[in-house]
């Protein structure tokens, strides 16, 4: 990524307040493994009004970078904010599940991925089981609720459907 970073640094020197340039430079540093530098650039890009699909992508990359830096609570907060702005983003949901897992919340992480599967995987083989998948996702999500007493078994879609 050295040549890319060098080229982007020249553009950044000419346009230091351009959110697109900051985002792209952050992505180059991220790919190069300098996640601390990337995180600061992503933050700056968003603070300057990065918008649209680039903002969604920046949220995803920033949230993942925070997770990789061990800043799990900040990553979760970033994904919460991102999902509020981009509620239909499948990619945000998938990467948020990685942060949930890193936060020691594997039930919530798997529940989120099961919901993504039920919502977005079109397969005649799978369609029959989507109610069961959603039921299992709801059950797993309920296990992540603190102080929940006596969780109920996961509902089945129909007799004989797998859980």
C-alpha positions in Angstrom: 0.0 0.0 0.0 3.1 2.3 0.2 2.6 3.7 -3.3 -1.1 4.3 -2.8 -0.5 6.0 0.6 2.2 8.2 -0.9 -0.1 9.2 -3.8 -3.1 9.9 -1.4 -0.9 11.9 0.9 -0.1 14.3 -1.9 -3.8 14.7 -2.7 -4.5 15.1 1.0 -1.9 17.9 1.3 -3.8 19.7 -1.5 -7.2 19.0 0.0 -6.8 18.5 3.8 -10.5 19.0 4.6 -12.0 16.9 1.8 -13.9 14.0 3.5 -13.6 11.7 0.4 -9.8 12.1 0.4 -9.6 11.5 4.2 -11.8 8.4 3.8 -9.7 7.0 0.9 -6.4 7.7 2.8 -7.9 6.0 5.9 -8.8 3.0 3.8 -5.2 2.8 2.5 -3.7 2.9 5.9 -6.3 0.4 7.1 -5.3 -2.0 4.4 -1.7 -1.5 5.2 -2.3 -2.5 8.8 -2.0 1.0 10.4 -5.4 0.9 12.0 -4.8 3.6 14.5 -4.0 6.1 11.7 -7.0 4.8 9.7 -9.4 5.3 12.6 -8.4 8.9 13.1 -8.8 9.6 9.4 -12.2 7.9 9.3 -13.3 9.9 12.3 -12.2 13.1 10.6 -13.9 12.2 7.3 -17.2 11.7 9.0 -16.9 14.8 11.1 -16.5 16.8 7.8 -19.7 15.5 6.4 -18.8 12.4 4.4 -22.2 11.4 2.9 -24.1 8.7 1.1 -22.7 5.3 0.3 -19.2 6.5 1.2 -20.4 7.3 4.7 -22.0 3.8 5.0 -18.7 2.2 3.9 -16.7 4.5 6.2 -18.9 3.5 9.2 -18.3 -0.2 8.4 -14.6 0.2 8.0 -14.3 2.4 11.1 -16.4 0.0 13.2 -14.3 -2.9 12.1 -11.1 -1.0 12.7 -12.2 -0.1 16.2 -12.9 -3.8 16.8 -9.5 -4.8 15.6 -7.9 -2.2 17.9 -9.8 -3.7 20.8 -12.1 -0.7 21.2 -15.1 -3.0 21.3 -17.6 -0.6 23.0 -16.8 2.2 20.6 -17.2 -0.3 17.7 -20.6 -1.3 19.0 -21.6 2.3 19.3 -20.4 3.0 15.8 -22.4 0.2 14.4 -25.5 1.4 16.3 -25.1 4.8 14.8 -24.5 3.4 11.4 -27.5 1.1 11.5 -29.7 4.1 12.5 -28.5 6.0 9.4 -28.5 2.9 7.1 -31.1 0.5 8.5 -31.2 -1.6 5.3 -27.4 -2.2 5.1 -26.7 -6.0 5.1 -23.0 -5.4 5.3 -23.3 -3.3 8.4 -25.3 -6.1 10.0 -22.7 -8.8 9.2 -19.8 -6.7 10.4 -21.7 -5.7 13.5 -22.1 -9.4 14.3 -18.3 -9.7 14.3 -18.1 -7.0 17.0 -20.9 -8.6 19.0 -18.9 -11.8 19.0 -15.7 -10.0 20.0 -17.8 -8.4 22.8 -18.4 -11.8 24.3 -22.0 -11.9 22.9 -21.9 -15.0 20.6 -25.7 -15.6 20.9 -26.5 -12.1 19.6 -23.8 -12.4 16.9 -25.3 -15.6 15.6 -28.8 -14.3 15.9 -27.9 -11.4 13.7 -26.4 -13.6 11.1 -29.4 -15.9 11.1 -31.6 -12.9 10.5 -29.4 -11.8 7.6 -29.7 -15.3 6.1 -33.5 -15.3 6.5 -33.8 -11.8 5.1 -31.4 -12.1 2.2 -30.6 -15.6 1.1 -32.9 -16.7 -1.6 -32.9 -20.5 -1.9 -35.8 -22.8 -2.5 -34.1 -25.3 -0.1 -33.8 -22.7 2.6 -37.2 -21.0 2.2 -39.1 -23.8 3.9 -37.0 -23.3 7.0 -37.0 -19.5 7.3 -39.6 -19.4 10.0 -37.5 -21.8 12.0 -34.4 -19.8 11.3 -36.2 -16.6 12.5 -37.4 -18.4 15.6 -33.9 -19.6 16.4 -32.6 -16.1 15.9 -35.2 -14.7 18.2 -34.4 -17.3 20.8 -30.6 -16.7 20.6 -31.2 -12.9 20.8 -33.3 -13.4 23.9 -30.3 -15.2 25.5 -28.3 -12.0 25.2 -30.8 -10.0 27.3 -29.2 -9.5 30.8 -31.0 -11.1 33.7 -33.4 -13.1 31.6 -34.9 -15.9 33.7 -36.0 -19.2 32.3 -35.6 -18.7 28.6 -38.2 -20.6 26.6 -37.3 -23.1 23.9 -37.0 -21.9 20.4 -40.2 -22.1 18.4 -40.4 -24.5 15.5 -41.9 -23.5 12.2 -43.8 -26.7 11.8 -43.6 -30.2 13.2 -40.3 -31.8 12.4 -38.6 -28.6 11.3 -35.1 -28.3 12.6 -34.3 -25.8 15.3 
